Amino acid sequence: MDTKPLIYIGCHLSVTSGYEAMGKTMLNFGGNTFAFFTRNPRGGKSKDILPEDAAALRSLAGREHFGPLVAHGSYTMNLCAAKSETRENGLDMLEKDLQRMELLPGNFYNFHPGAHTGQGMETGIALIAEALNRFLWPEMHTTVLLETMAGKGSEVGGRFEELREIIDRVEQKDKLGVCLDTCHVWDGGYDLVNDLDGVLTEFDRVISLNRLLAVHFNDSKNHCGSHKDRHEKLGQGQIGMEAMRRIALHPALSGRPFILETPNDDEGYIREIHTVLSWLG
């Protein structure tokens, strides 16, 4: 029996040319999943989705056996900001993004949980859960992913326990999962190099591996526990290629979409996609 892990691998793509175009681009890259921003990652503006374009992408992804796609919320979306205007803007983004994701049913919507900006971790967690309770609904076709963070500043999500507390407070728990960012958890103090099994066991104990639905696959410029969040190309950072390979091939992560967020141009992403696929033997 073939026991090789199944890997879905891709990178972030620009939505500028449309949704089907992203699928065709990833096919040309050699990958079988991808990520995209639902709106401008820095400014919050969104691009309208043409239903026929979304349908064409769904058809292509099904035909080519793509794994789940991982949409990404704007970096400016902060559901637990101290400033009410910033928080309300984030709530508006979340509501509209989840509505638009219904044109791509069965995929993931990932976002950075936010920064409590001095209000305290407990308040930050409560505000994030409140937002999710407000906008997740039973019939939705999207799974929302909380991203693991590096724990810099007042970020929420630098510890697995913080994500677990958010999940515990959300009513529609079946609509929630986690995206594990390898750079973030390493910078957050989880030693993926020397204790990968221990990190995944800890994740399973605190959150459950059943909720680990996607991976942001990045090396890190910094040492473990630096809390800095600076991504590096595969094998060129402090995690290193051998550890990245062990992560990709770990049976507990089999079948998850792996999304590259490394500092690359298109040719660099193509090389990394083929490197990861070569590990399957």
Secondary structure, DSSP 8 states (H G I E B T S, - for coil): -------EEEEB---TT-HHHHHHHHHHHT-S--EEESB-TTT--B----HHHHHHHHHHHHHTT----EEE--TT--TT-SSHHHHHHHHHHHHHHHHHHTTSTT-EEEE---B-TTS-HHHHHHHHHHHHHHH--TT---EEEEE-----TTBS-SSHHHHHHHHHH-S-GGGEEEEEEHHHHHHTT--TTT-HHHHHHHHHHHT-GGGEEEEEE-EESS-TT-----EE-TTSSSS-HHHHHHHHH-GGGTT-EEEE--S--HHHHHHHHHHHHHTT-
